[in-house]
Amino acid sequence: MKSTLRRLWTVAAVLVLTGTLAVPSAQAKTTFVKPFMGWSSWSVQSSTRPTYGTSWLVDSHIRDAADAVSAKLKSAGYTNINLDAGWNANFDWVFHSDANGIADPDPGRFPNGIAPLASYVHGKGLKIGLYAATGLGKEVYDKNAPIVGTTCHTRDIVVLPLTPSNMWGGNWKVDYSNPCAQKYYDSVVAKFASWGVDFLKVDGTTADNVPDIAAWSKAIDHSGRAMWLTASAWPVPREAGPELAQYANSVRVDTDVECYCETVSSWDSSVKKRWDDLPAWQGVFNAGYRPDLDSMPISNNTGSGIQDGLNDAERQSVMTFWSMASSPLYVGGDVYFLDDSAVRILTNPEVISVDQSGTYPAQVAGGTLQVWKKQLAGGKQAVAVYNLGSSAANIVVSWSSLGLSGSRAVRDLVARADLGSFSGSWTATAVPAHGSRLITVG
């Protein structure tokens, strides 16, 4: 199958009949209907704050993150624990692979490997994800590893002359006319599946790398294990969007949210870019995948540990914008230090329901004072307003701009309160700088 939106997994039924065991199996096509929710390690790995950075990615910290997500966020739907770049690199950032050229966990970071960690995460009722990159790793090429189940080696599956591939040119371009290329990716994903991996982020995707995402997608299907597949870059070029629809469950449509500084992010670096960049993708992701806006810097802006770099009004705008986009909702930051305000923002069921509805937004008004709408089940519309300016402002939402008329009931989803009925329009008053409001109109 070519679609990662329909994953195949084997369901075994054991029947006890007259003292014998019958084990029939059937393949059930599974669709990822809703955006995934969880946490990603990259925001803390990217920080320059002492005790963080790339060396932070170790087994004990991932277990701490799983404990925190399980205790404070799982009940609201957050389940993914996603390891980003470096899980198969040593502390000097040298990447390595096993005898068959398959990325293997660094023993300094994960002394017991990924499978026991995955078991721990699964035991919390959560899922685990890993990171990969488009193109064939140069280390894998150099070792000329034999490809499982073939007579080929990894040097046999690259384009000649050697051609740099992916967004940073760090790997070699793969020749997919050689069937051993698909067999190589099948072997990689089969190993990941044997560890219990539930999610793959494949980074560095350019328009030239669509065949790579197709190969990863097919390998997931061949593995028989359901895995969410994200095509990532900073961002993926828009022209690749339509082609990726049949392979990826989500596509990164914006640059990294991280500021690569002592906090996770800041409004200017680079949270606010989302409001400029998402409109260019409208209509593209409707073809069958989720627009990935990157992680949400909502975890800790008080007390110990790395800080978000956002105030609470900005945090709420992030949660609202991601939810209106039906983007995956995954936290960036050290969730071990998750503060009460972050928990309140992240777990609001009425806001989450807007995200999980799976419908897509339309921009009604652009500029500094923005208005967005999206259709919900039951005939209601979700409407979000955003003040991207530097001082408080009123923002008017006219019913005619929503295709509505007459008197309409309005509910504030963040406050979880009915505001009453309004004829012709509704005004969000004194929306703070970088702030937002989220309502339903029925």
Secondary structure, DSSP 8 states (H G I E B T S, - for coil): ---TTEEEEEEE--EEETTEEE--EEEEEEE--S--EEEESHHHHT--STT-SGGG--HHHHHHHHHHHHHHTGGGT--EEE--TTTTB-TT--B-B-TTS-B---TTT-TT-HHHHHHHHHHTT-EEEEEEESSEEHHHHHHT-B-TTSS-BGGGGB-SS--EESTTS-EE-B-TTSHHHHHHHHHHHHHHHHHT--EEEEE---GGGHHHHHHHHHHHHHHTS--EEEE--SS--GGGHHHHTTT-SEEE-S-----SSSSS-BTTTBTTHHHHHGGGGTTTGGGT-EEE---B--S-SSSSS---S--HHHHHHHHHHHHHTT--EEEES-GGG--HHHHHHHT-HHHHHHHHT----EEEE-SSEEEEEEE-GGG-EEEEEEE-SSS-EEEEEEGGGGT--SEEEEEETTTTEEEEEEESEEEEEEE-TT-EEEEEE-
